[in-house]
Amino acid sequence: MSMTLRRLILLATAAIGLFVGVWAAIWPDGFYAAFPGFDVLPLDVQGALVSLVYNRGSRMTDSPGTDDRREMRAIRDLVAA
């Protein structure tokens, strides 16, 4: 692996960790409450969940008359397992 690629991977990993850390300090109830066990997941998985909560919110209850949060509950249950 080239030195440039290694540096890029390290920078990306650091950026994800920083984003997760800063966002967690600003909005701790969001993904920690939504996804128990979040803090022990690999950083790339944490990044994906942060993106999901950032874009869709952490709500686990459906809107009236819909099943629009089914996937969020399924992900939550898998993270907790």
C-alpha positions in Angstrom: 0.0 0.0 0.0 1.4 3.4 -0.9 2.3 6.0 1.7 -0.3 8.4 0.2 -3.1 5.8 0.5 -2.1 5.0 4.1 -2.2 8.7 5.0 -5.6 9.1 3.3 -7.0 6.1 5.3 -5.6 7.5 8.5 -7.0 10.9 7.8 -10.4 9.5 7.0 -10.4 7.4 10.1 -9.5 10.4 12.2 -12.1 12.6 10.6 -14.8 10.0 11.3 -13.7 9.7 14.9 -13.7 13.5 15.3 -17.1 13.9 13.7 -18.6 11.2 15.9 -16.9 12.6 19.0 -18.0 16.2 18.3 -21.5 15.3 17.3 -21.9 13.0 20.3 -20.9 15.9 22.6 -23.5 18.2 21.0 -26.3 15.7 20.7 -25.6 12.7 23.0 -29.2 11.5 23.3 -29.5 10.9 19.5 -27.6 7.9 18.4 -26.5 6.6 21.8 -30.1 6.3 22.9 -31.2 5.1 19.5 -28.5 2.5 19.2 -27.4 0.9 22.5 -24.0 -0.6 21.9 -23.0 2.1 19.4 -19.7 2.9 21.2 -18.3 -0.6 20.8 -18.9 -0.8 17.0 -16.1 -0.4 14.5 -15.6 3.2 13.4 -16.9 2.7 9.9 -20.1 1.3 11.3 -20.4 4.2 13.7 -20.0 6.5 10.8 -22.7 4.9 8.9 -25.1 5.1 11.9 -24.2 8.7 12.5 -25.0 9.5 8.9 -28.3 7.6 9.2 -29.4 9.4 12.4 -28.2 12.7 11.0 -30.3 12.3 7.8 -33.3 10.5 9.2 -33.4 11.3 12.9 -33.3 9.0 15.8 -37.1 8.5 16.2 -38.1 4.8 16.4 -41.9 5.3 16.4 -43.9 5.3 13.2 -45.8 8.2 12.0 -49.6 7.7 12.4 -50.9 5.1 9.9 -47.4 4.2 8.5 -44.6 1.7 9.1 -41.9 4.3 8.2 -39.5 3.5 11.0 -39.4 -0.3 10.7 -35.9 -0.3 9.3 -34.6 1.9 12.1 -36.0 -0.5 14.8 -34.4 -3.4 13.0 -31.0 -1.7 12.9 -31.4 -0.8 16.6 -32.1 -4.4 17.5 -29.1 -5.7 15.4 -26.8 -3.2 17.0 -27.9 -4.2 20.5 -27.5 -7.9 19.8 
